[in-house]
């Protein structure tokens, strides 16, 4: 096997899963964060309880359970990552949406007869796009890393897929024979990708604070 080609194909697959799952997770966080701030105390208490519940369960355990229930593979890995990475961003978006809801122009819009949906579409959602993008960029490297982690443990992608997690899992049996490069270079590729996008997300976050 050409390990360079296999590693590159594995990284492209991990990046694709990371993009899909991070996007779904960010959309869930945006919708629930806005709903919690706008739909009243009952909806707020239910969504807050759900956020606390998910954040109270060990992250990897919940991810593995969801992936296993969804049949593992691409669908299971993407569903597990998407359904476990939204609570932190939802909490941030909820706090931001609560501040926007209390602003004067939103209250005036409500008095002038604008519906909740119109207020969300015109006044609240546009101001949350920067938070949404920051959360999406910061969630992506975690999604890539967690996909590789659950695949390494045998709960993610199947063995026939050239994923980095599977490459690292298979390389463990060859370490005793001295073939350390089978694990080192795929591991460096994974680490470099995660650190690169993590740095991009933090730079975006700093620029957003400066613009504000």
ZISUL-V52697 format. One record per run of one state. SS is the DSSP state (hx for helix, st for strand, lp for the rest). FROM is the first residue (numbers start at 1). LEN is the number of residues. Records with the same first field share a line. If there is no record, write none. Layout:
SS: FROM-LEN, FROM-LEN
//
This chain:
lp: 1-2, 39-2, 57-2, 70-3, 83-4, 102-2, 112-4, 153-11, 178-3, 212-1
hx: 3-36, 41-16, 59-11, 73-10, 87-15, 104-8, 116-37, 164-14, 181-31
//
